[in-house]
Amino acid sequence: MTAVVLIAGWLLGWCLCVGVRRFGPSTAPRVTSVSVVVPARNEAVRLPRLLESLARATTDFELIVVDDSSTDGTADLARAAGAIVITADPPDGWTGKAWACHCGAHAASGDVLVFLDADTDPAPWFVGELAARAAAGPILASVQPWHRARRPYEHASAVPNLVAVLGAGTGPHPRSRVWRRPMAFGPAMALRRSVYDAVGGHESVRASVAEDIAFAAHVDSRGVAVESWCGGGIEYRMYPEGPVSLIEGWAKNLSVGATATAPLRTFAVGVWIAAMLNSVVLLGAGLPGVLGYGLVVLQAGVLLRRVGRFGVIDAVCSPVLVAVFVILFVLSAARRLLGRPIAWRGRVVPSRSS
């Protein structure tokens, strides 16, 4: 039975991988009226990299940094870079990021809104390309950044990142909801200002912990196409503050993402996870077990490269990384089921908010 699970999961892993599409330059007409909105809370360490990257952008845009009650000089750094800075402190009933995006959007003058997290590092062409995709119609376009890990503990984000992409799927708006549902990646999103206003903007998801997932479902219900892409043109480094930040971040989002994923796709990802874990058990079965483990390592190496700077060691240790993911997911699900709040960036976030 263990061998059957391994084979089934390995095959399903390739099926999930087929639909992963990278974002890249296209022939879409350029947009001349763009506003970039950056929600930022205590991002003085990471924001400079984004500001430097945006200074090299090949598209002209209005830059708005929304200082979400920072205490570390985030606002001063943004002003020095020439950004319009808005100070925002969320009222009751709003999460900090949703309120910051809401305030930034309403201060923006561009026809297309591009939302970027403060820890992202876009290529010079990225903003213009993402804006062009969004301007092509009533579309919410988003990209999951390519993950850049530096410290050993940061590699614990490898499988959560991969599962997020495999579970969401990528590419144009899905026609069938059996295998894939509309999902958005919050670090980099864009849509027309007129569309944003028509669907109610971030006010429609003001209390959502995972506002990107909730926003994608909301705009889809209002007839807006949702496009999601992987990697190309934008990178980020997740949770450089330390392991505690990593645990808090994934505990906040993982279980919410699972409930929003198409059931058939959730099943496929679950079987793939089981196969990865079973590969260790089969190591004791002699040569067939070693060959099975080798196939798992080979596949992990290919899949992990789709989402970040992960190498041979990550592939060899992939079953261990999968076990770490399972622990993080159980923690996330338990907190949500028990209704325990989550500490995130100095605030307490209700874990049951969708």
Secondary structure, 3 states (H helix, E strand, C coil): CHHHHHHHHHHHHHHHHHCCCECCCCCCCCCCCEEEEEEECCCCCCHHHHHHHHHCCCCCCEEEEEECCCCCCHHHHHHHCCCEEEECCCCCCCCHHHHHHHHHHHHCCCCEEEEECCCEEECCCHHHHHHHHHHCCCEEEEEEEEECCCCHHHHHHHHHHHHHHHHHCCECCCCCCCCCCCCCCCCEEEEEHHHHHHCCHHHHHCCCCCHHHHHHHHHHHCCCEEEEEEEEEEEECCCCCCHHHHHHHHHHHHHHHHHHCCHHHHHHHHHHHHHHHHHHHHHHHCHHHHHHHHHHHHHHHHHHHCCECCCHHHHHCHHHHHHHHHHHHHHHHHHHHHCCCEEECCEEECCCCC
